Amino acid sequence: MVRRARRNTPSAAGGARLHRYVTGPTQGTNTVDLTFDDAQLAFRDELRGWLREHGPGGALGPEPDDEDESFAWRREWQRTLHEGGWAGVHWPKEVGGRGATLSETAIFFEELGRAGAPLPADVLGLLLAGPTLMVWGDSAQKERLLPTILSADETWCQGFSEPDAGSDFAALKTRAVPDPDKPGDWLVSGQKVWTSGAQYAKWCMLVARTDPDSGTPDGPPKHQGLTYFVLDMEAEGVDVRPLVQITGSPEFNEIFLNDVKIPGSAVVGGVGNGWKVALTTLMNERAGLAFFLQVRLRQQLDELVAIAQRNGSADDPIVADRLADLHVRTEALRLMAWKGLTAIEQYGQPGPEGSLTKWLWSETNQLLVQLAVDVVGADALTDGDPWAYALLRARGNTIEGGTTEIQKNIVAERVLGLPRSR
Ligand SMILES: Cc1cc2nc3c(=O)[nH]c(=O)nc-3n(C[C@H](O)[C@H](O)[C@H](O)COP(=O)(O)OP(=O)(O)OC[C@H]3O[C@@H](n4cnc5c(N)ncnc54)[C@H](O)[C@@H]3O)c2cc1C
């Protein structure tokens, strides 16, 4: 088993800067203006000051290796962010957020990455469940569920994928039937899989089929007849079984549901409307994260360049060529992330170009950790070395959050306007 050793400190490669970490856009029509205005600079400086005091190098100690301890540490980190008013940075003020603009949110994630700070424990709650509830939840749901997301007192998991429904998520088979003993309530049975963080979660964004005819030859299409529920993970009949990844860490799980009672008040967005509600969740999946990930990628690359310069492998033209390719990819990713943000500012929602960012980031991250084996040497394959963990964890990058093939389909059909594959 490869012990979980991660990088949470900024790159040690002080001399190997090939770029500026942070620039920023102001709104433009067809161009991205990569300069900050005064308000954005003030926001960034305030955050930098706060991170110096509370983040890595300040009050935040090192992340433990153990999976459970690491989660508890990141929960504490989220509480610290919450106390400082930084947990729901992009959430509106009326629900306890900071009310930051899109650009400020991007700055927040870039600065978090730049400081080497971890993501908060409940990324799924903050980025997916919270924003989905803000759009589709009723007032009782918002009042009950949003505050504990911010404070990390209750965390969330995403129960979408099933053994026979991943890329084609509308094919899901988990069934919800009316509870014969309690009209309005539901009984849910089925199986979810690859559910990250389910072992810690209090709530699950669960999508189940409430119209048994949907997806049958004579019934309505399979994406109709789905309903989105908030599942209480402590309810009777919920069985969470960890799945150990190639890294040796059980980051995700199987969830078995056996006649689990779900109250009617836990339906989000109305019975039969689950597809639309789930699309809101999926559209929020990568909000802001691209900025965090591209900075982390840059830090790892800087570190690798510095190692290659120190141990002489940078003199090998093939290694130098691969490093240069990674530099170009990483810079393209940074610009693409800001371009995507400009598109949201212009059109009000993320465009399909987000698929390009996911595709480029996951592929580049895999190329980088593979090159690390050649540059760093045997240490990069040794238990406990952060490069070894990174190498193995990166395998999942081209699958999680939508596989590369699915991203390519989206780019082909919706960005390039090519004919649909099916
Ligand atoms: C680390 C990790 C964490 C995850 N966390 C969660 C989570 O928290 N919650 C959750 O619900 N899910 C989670 N997932 C599941 C993830 O969303 C699915 O694995 C992913 O959507 C792919 O589905 P699948 O595994 O069923 O593969 P499949 O959809 O069966 O795909 C198998 C292969 O076929 C290809 N393929 C499928 N359809 C097409 C097509 N139309 N055109 C071209 N190629 C195609 C795929 O690209 C892939 O190579 C996680 C996965 C990973 C790796």
Ligand as a Chemical Component Dictionary entry (heavy atoms), coordinates in Angstrom:
data_LIG
# 
_chem_comp.id                   LIG 
_chem_comp.type                 NON-POLYMER 
_chem_comp.pdbx_formal_charge   0 
_chem_comp.three_letter_code    LIG 
# 
loop_
_chem_comp_atom.comp_id 
_chem_comp_atom.atom_id 
_chem_comp_atom.alt_atom_id 
_chem_comp_atom.type_symbol 
_chem_comp_atom.charge 
_chem_comp_atom.model_Cartn_x 
_chem_comp_atom.model_Cartn_y 
_chem_comp_atom.model_Cartn_z 
_chem_comp_atom.pdbx_ordinal 
LIG C1  C1  C 0 -11.798 9.129  -7.969  1  
LIG C2  C2  C 0 -13.247 9.051  -8.389  2  
LIG C3  C3  C 0 -14.208 9.647  -7.588  3  
LIG C4  C4  C 0 -15.553 9.558  -7.939  4  
LIG N1  N1  N 0 -16.498 10.117 -7.121  5  
LIG C5  C5  C 0 -17.810 10.003 -7.426  6  
LIG C6  C6  C 0 -18.818 10.514 -6.541  7  
LIG O1  O1  O 0 -18.501 11.073 -5.488  8  
LIG N2  N2  N 0 -20.120 10.365 -6.871  9  
LIG C7  C7  C 0 -20.505 9.750  -8.025  10 
LIG O2  O2  O 0 -21.699 9.671  -8.282  11 
LIG N3  N3  N 0 -19.587 9.233  -8.902  12 
LIG C8  C8  C 0 -18.257 9.348  -8.609  13 
LIG N4  N4  N 0 -17.302 8.818  -9.457  14 
LIG C9  C9  C 0 -17.756 8.058  -10.622 15 
LIG C10 C10 C 0 -17.524 8.757  -11.958 16 
LIG O3  O3  O 0 -18.404 9.819  -12.121 17 
LIG C11 C11 C 0 -17.711 7.665  -13.029 18 
LIG O4  O4  O 0 -16.693 6.707  -12.849 19 
LIG C12 C12 C 0 -17.623 8.244  -14.434 20 
LIG O5  O5  O 0 -18.734 9.055  -14.698 21 
LIG C13 C13 C 0 -17.543 7.120  -15.491 22 
LIG O6  O6  O 0 -18.554 6.210  -15.318 23 
LIG P1  P1  P 0 -18.240 4.628  -15.266 24 
LIG O7  O7  O 0 -17.148 4.419  -14.269 25 
LIG O8  O8  O 0 -19.528 3.925  -15.052 26 
LIG O9  O9  O 0 -17.652 4.272  -16.681 27 
LIG P2  P2  P 0 -18.489 4.048  -18.014 28 
LIG O10 O10 O 0 -19.468 5.146  -18.194 29 
LIG O11 O11 O 0 -19.014 2.637  -18.021 30 
LIG O12 O12 O 0 -17.371 4.185  -19.120 31 
LIG C14 C14 C 0 -16.456 3.110  -19.449 32 
LIG C15 C15 C 0 -15.589 3.571  -20.607 33 
LIG O13 O13 O 0 -16.424 3.844  -21.761 34 
LIG C16 C16 C 0 -16.238 5.164  -22.216 35 
LIG N5  N5  N 0 -17.523 5.698  -22.694 36 
LIG C17 C17 C 0 -18.719 5.618  -22.061 37 
LIG N6  N6  N 0 -19.671 6.243  -22.778 38 
LIG C18 C18 C 0 -19.059 6.753  -23.880 39 
LIG C19 C19 C 0 -19.502 7.506  -25.008 40 
LIG N7  N7  N 0 -20.775 7.892  -25.135 41 
LIG N8  N8  N 0 -18.587 7.842  -25.951 42 
LIG C20 C20 C 0 -17.277 7.482  -25.836 43 
LIG N9  N9  N 0 -16.804 6.753  -24.800 44 
LIG C21 C21 C 0 -17.679 6.391  -23.826 45 
LIG C22 C22 C 0 -15.750 5.938  -20.996 46 
LIG O14 O14 O 0 -15.036 7.098  -21.359 47 
LIG C23 C23 C 0 -14.872 4.888  -20.312 48 
LIG O15 O15 O 0 -13.601 4.870  -20.890 49 
LIG C24 C24 C 0 -15.939 8.888  -9.127  50 
LIG C25 C25 C 0 -14.952 8.288  -9.938  51 
LIG C26 C26 C 0 -13.619 8.369  -9.579  52 
LIG C27 C27 C 0 -12.585 7.722  -10.450 53 
# 
loop_
_chem_comp_bond.comp_id 
_chem_comp_bond.atom_id_1 
_chem_comp_bond.atom_id_2 
_chem_comp_bond.value_order 
_chem_comp_bond.pdbx_ordinal 
LIG C1  C2  SING 1  
LIG C2  C3  SING 2  
LIG C2  C26 DOUB 3  
LIG C3  C4  DOUB 4  
LIG C4  N1  SING 5  
LIG C4  C24 SING 6  
LIG N1  C5  DOUB 7  
LIG C5  C6  SING 8  
LIG C5  C8  SING 9  
LIG C6  O1  DOUB 10 
LIG C6  N2  SING 11 
LIG N2  C7  SING 12 
LIG C7  O2  DOUB 13 
LIG C7  N3  SING 14 
LIG N3  C8  DOUB 15 
LIG C8  N4  SING 16 
LIG N4  C9  SING 17 
LIG N4  C24 SING 18 
LIG C9  C10 SING 19 
LIG C10 O3  SING 20 
LIG C10 C11 SING 21 
LIG C11 O4  SING 22 
LIG C11 C12 SING 23 
LIG C12 O5  SING 24 
LIG C12 C13 SING 25 
LIG C13 O6  SING 26 
LIG O6  P1  SING 27 
LIG P1  O7  DOUB 28 
LIG P1  O8  SING 29 
LIG P1  O9  SING 30 
LIG O9  P2  SING 31 
LIG P2  O10 DOUB 32 
LIG P2  O11 SING 33 
LIG P2  O12 SING 34 
LIG O12 C14 SING 35 
LIG C14 C15 SING 36 
LIG C15 O13 SING 37 
LIG C15 C23 SING 38 
LIG O13 C16 SING 39 
LIG C16 N5  SING 40 
LIG C16 C22 SING 41 
LIG N5  C17 SING 42 
LIG N5  C21 SING 43 
LIG C17 N6  DOUB 44 
LIG N6  C18 SING 45 
LIG C18 C19 SING 46 
LIG C18 C21 DOUB 47 
LIG C19 N7  SING 48 
LIG C19 N8  DOUB 49 
LIG N8  C20 SING 50 
LIG C20 N9  DOUB 51 
LIG N9  C21 SING 52 
LIG C22 O14 SING 53 
LIG C22 C23 SING 54 
LIG C23 O15 SING 55 
LIG C24 C25 DOUB 56 
LIG C25 C26 SING 57 
LIG C26 C27 SING 58 
# 
